Amino acid sequence: MTRPFDVDPSEYPFEDHWLPYGDGVIHYVDEGHGPAVLLLHGNPTWSYLYRNVIKELRSDFRLVALDYPGFGMSKAPSGYAFTPQEHAQAVEQFIATVGLTNFVLVVQDWGGPIGMSYAVRHTENLRGIVVMNSWAWPASIPQTLFSLVMGGWPIGYWLQTRWNFFAKVVVPHGIHHSEKVTTRLRHAYTDPFPTPAARLPTWVFPRQIRKAKAWLRALESKLPVLSDVPAKILWGRKDEPGFGIREMTRWQHYLKRHEVEALDDASHFVQEDRPDRVAAAIRDVGR
């Protein structure tokens, strides 16, 4: 298969892999050798988010990063509604198909609940967990208000599908180091969504902050099974009020065998602000 859009090869110098998924396809990168690491993204990002982490670690680890159906270079199958439950199912099938065992799970944003949906049912297959700004429980009041606006109708729907708001505005504002927000980076996050129809997944995710409340509540009830899994909590402090210290503390409660590192020079997209610390966290739990 060919890439559906261009991306700077110096930024993203990886071989493409394609996994059939229904009548769609999941795109992923699989770089390096050693202990396996699965890197899960959120909204509206894709495997590009982890490019600098992959480049730093691929001499010592096997780095696997997929694009959820409808994101990045993946194509969603017919009837796919882009809910976190469906993404979680796609990730579980992906893990089994590519044969990931005893791996480090790395999550951020919606990667948190999507990844934890697998983790709570397969703790025996986890080498460790790295959690960045994320959650896996019913939304807080600020998150719910965010969902009402960004995932609502008609304002949120119009912002996402007509103006590509998440990719154009939310991503740059979620990176603390503004000098890193280059034209190439902007295109890497906007080009996967060239049409209003292609942008629908970026509206579904904020909508699901509210709509997936029961699923998130059930997921939180299972988080105690992760208490013995080695974990690193890596937190961008400039992410208030989206994912603040309250969420970080909640992860500390469930991930008993954790080390925590709060970064004063990182915001929501820690992978863009401090890929070096993400790589160091993976080394810590994956060694």
C-alpha positions in Angstrom: 0.0 0.0 0.0 1.0 3.6 -0.4 0.8 6.4 2.1 -2.4 8.4 1.9 -0.5 11.7 2.5 3.2 12.8 2.5 5.2 13.1 5.7 8.8 14.4 6.0 11.0 11.3 5.8 13.6 12.9 8.0 11.0 13.3 10.8 9.3 9.9 10.2 11.9 7.6 8.7 10.1 4.3 9.3 9.0 1.4 7.2 5.2 1.2 6.8 3.3 -1.9 7.9 -0.3 -2.6 7.0 -2.7 -5.0 8.8 -6.1 -5.8 7.2 -8.9 -5.0 9.6 -12.3 -5.9 8.1 -12.4 -4.1 4.8 -10.2 -1.4 6.3 -6.5 -1.4 7.2 -4.4 -0.6 10.3 -1.1 1.2 9.6 1.7 0.7 12.1 5.5 1.0 12.5 7.6 -1.8 14.0 11.1 -0.7 14.6 14.1 -2.2 16.4 14.8 -5.3 18.4 14.6 -6.2 22.1 11.9 -6.0 24.7 8.6 -5.0 23.1 7.0 -1.6 23.6 3.5 -0.7 22.5 2.9 3.0 22.0 -0.7 4.2 22.0 -1.8 7.7 20.9 -4.9 9.8 21.5 -6.9 12.5 19.6 -6.1 13.6 16.9 -2.6 12.2 16.8 -1.1 9.0 15.3 2.1 7.1 15.4 4.0 10.2 14.3 3.6 11.5 17.8 6.2 8.9 19.0 8.7 9.4 16.2 11.5 10.8 18.4 11.0 8.2 21.1 11.2 5.4 18.5 14.4 6.9 17.0 16.0 7.1 20.4 15.1 3.6 21.6 15.1 1.3 18.5 18.7 0.1 19.1 17.5 -1.5 22.4 13.8 -2.1 22.1 11.2 -3.2 19.6 8.9 -0.2 19.3 5.4 -0.8 17.9 3.1 2.1 17.2 -0.3 1.8 15.4 -2.7 4.3 14.1 -6.3 3.7 15.2 -8.8 3.1 12.4 -9.7 6.6 11.0 -6.5 8.1 12.4 -3.1 8.7 10.8 -2.7 6.4 7.8 -5.2 3.7 8.9 -8.5 3.2 7.1 -11.6 2.4 9.2 -13.7 -0.6 8.1 -17.3 -0.2 7.1 -19.7 0.6 9.9 -16.9 1.7 12.3 -18.2 4.4 14.7 -14.8 5.5 16.1 -15.7 4.9 19.7 -13.1 4.1 22.3 -14.6 0.7 22.8 -14.1 -0.1 19.1 -10.5 1.2 19.3 -9.8 -1.0 22.3 -11.1 -4.0 20.4 -8.9 -3.1 17.4 -5.9 -2.8 19.7 -6.5 -6.1 21.4 -6.8 -7.9 18.0 -3.7 -6.0 16.8 -1.6 -7.2 19.9 -2.6 -10.8 19.2 -1.9 -10.6 15.5 1.6 -9.0 15.7 2.5 -11.3 18.6 3.3 -8.8 21.3 4.3 -10.5 24.6 5.7 -9.3 27.9 5.6 -5.7 26.6 5.7 -2.2 28.0 2.4 -0.4 27.5 2.8 3.4 26.9 -0.3 5.5 26.9 -1.4 9.2 26.7 -4.7 11.0 26.2 -7.3 8.5 24.9 -4.6 5.9 24.8 -5.1 5.6 28.6 -8.6 4.1 28.6 -8.0 2.2 25.3 -4.7 0.7 26.6 -6.1 0.0 30.1 -9.0 -1.9 28.6 -6.4 -4.4 27.5 -4.2 -4.1 30.5 -6.8 -5.0 33.2 -7.6 -8.2 31.4 -4.0 -9.3 30.4 -1.8 -8.2 33.3 0.3 -11.3 32.8 1.4 -10.0 29.4 2.7 -6.6 30.7 6.3 -5.9 31.4 5.4 -2.4 32.7 3.3 0.7 32.1 4.2 4.3 31.2 1.3 6.7 31.7 1.3 10.3 30.5 -1.4 12.9 30.7 -4.5 10.7 30.5 -7.3 9.1 32.5 -9.3 5.8 32.8 -12.4 6.8 34.8 -15.5 9.0 34.3 -14.7 12.6 33.4 -14.2 15.5 35.8 -16.3 18.6 35.6 -13.8 20.5 33.4 -13.5 17.5 31.1 -17.3 17.2 30.9 -17.6 20.8 30.0 -14.9 20.4 27.3 -16.9 17.4 26.0 -20.1 19.4 25.8 -18.4 22.1 23.7 -16.0 20.1 21.5 -18.1 17.0 21.2 -21.4 18.7 21.1 -23.9 19.7 18.4 -23.8 21.9 16.4 -20.7 23.9 17.6 -18.4 21.0 18.3 -19.4 19.1 15.2 -18.8 22.2 13.1 -15.5 23.0 14.7 -14.1 19.5 14.2 -15.6 18.5 10.8 -15.6 21.8 9.0 -12.5 23.5 10.5 -10.4 20.5 11.7 -10.1 22.3 15.0 -8.4 19.6 17.0 -5.6 19.1 14.5 -5.2 22.8 13.7 -5.6 24.4 17.2 -5.7 21.9 20.0 -2.4 20.1 19.1 -0.3 23.3 18.8 -1.8 24.6 22.1 -1.0 21.3 23.8 2.8 21.7 23.1 4.6 23.9 25.6 7.7 24.4 23.5 6.2 26.6 20.8 9.4 26.5 18.8 8.6 22.9 18.0 5.3 23.7 16.4 6.7 23.9 12.8 4.9 23.9 9.5 6.0 20.3 9.0 4.5 19.3 12.4 1.3 21.1 11.7 0.9 19.3 8.4 1.7 16.0 10.0 -1.4 16.4 12.2 -3.8 18.1 9.8 -3.1 16.1 6.6 -4.7 12.8 7.9 -8.0 14.7 8.0 -8.5 16.3 4.5 -12.3 16.3 4.3 -15.2 16.8 6.7 -16.0 13.1 6.6 -12.4 12.2 7.5 -12.6 14.5 10.5 -15.5 12.7 12.1 -13.3 10.6 14.4 -11.9 13.8 16.0 -15.4 14.8 17.0 -16.4 11.4 18.3 -13.6 11.3 20.8 -14.5 14.4 22.7 -18.1 13.4 22.5 -17.3 10.0 24.1 -15.8 11.7 27.2 -19.5 11.9 28.2 -21.1 9.1 26.2 -18.6 6.4 27.4 -19.2 7.2 31.1 -20.5 3.7 31.9 -17.6 2.0 30.1 -15.1 4.3 31.9 -16.7 3.6 35.2 -16.5 -0.2 34.6 -12.9 0.2 33.5 -11.9 2.1 36.7 -13.4 -0.7 38.8 -10.8 -3.1 37.4 -7.8 -0.8 37.7 -6.8 -2.3 41.1 -5.5 -5.5 39.3 -2.6 -3.3 38.0 -1.3 -2.6 41.5 1.7 -4.9 41.1 2.7 -3.8 37.5 5.9 -1.7 37.4 4.9 1.8 36.3 6.2 5.2 35.4 3.9 8.2 35.6 5.3 11.0 33.5 3.2 14.2 33.7 3.2 17.4 31.8 2.4 20.1 34.4 1.3 22.7 31.8 -1.9 20.7 31.0 -4.3 22.4 33.4 -7.2 22.2 33.5 -7.4 19.3 31.1 -5.2 16.7 32.9 -3.9 18.2 36.1 -2.4 17.0 39.3 -5.7 15.4 40.4 -5.5 12.9 37.5 -1.8 12.2 38.2 -2.6 11.5 41.8 -5.4 9.1 40.8 -3.0 7.1 38.7 -0.6 7.0 41.7 -3.5 5.4 43.8 -4.0 2.6 41.3 -0.5 2.0 40.1 1.1 1.1 43.4 4.5 0.2 42.0 5.1 3.5 40.4 7.7 6.2 40.1 6.4 9.7 39.2 8.1 12.5 37.3 6.2 15.8 36.9 7.6 18.0 34.1 7.3 21.8 34.4 8.3 22.3 30.8 5.7 19.9 29.2 2.0 20.2 28.4 -0.5 17.7 27.1 1.7 16.2 24.4 4.6 15.1 26.5 6.0 13.1 23.5 6.5 16.4 21.6 7.8 18.5 24.5 10.0 15.9 26.2 10.6 12.8 24.1 13.9 12.3 26.0 12.0 11.8 29.2 9.5 9.5 27.6 12.3 7.4 26.3 14.0 7.4 29.8 10.7 6.3 31.4 10.4 3.4 29.0 14.0 2.3 29.7 13.2 2.4 33.5 10.2 0.1 33.3 11.5 -2.0 30.4 14.9 -3.0 31.6 
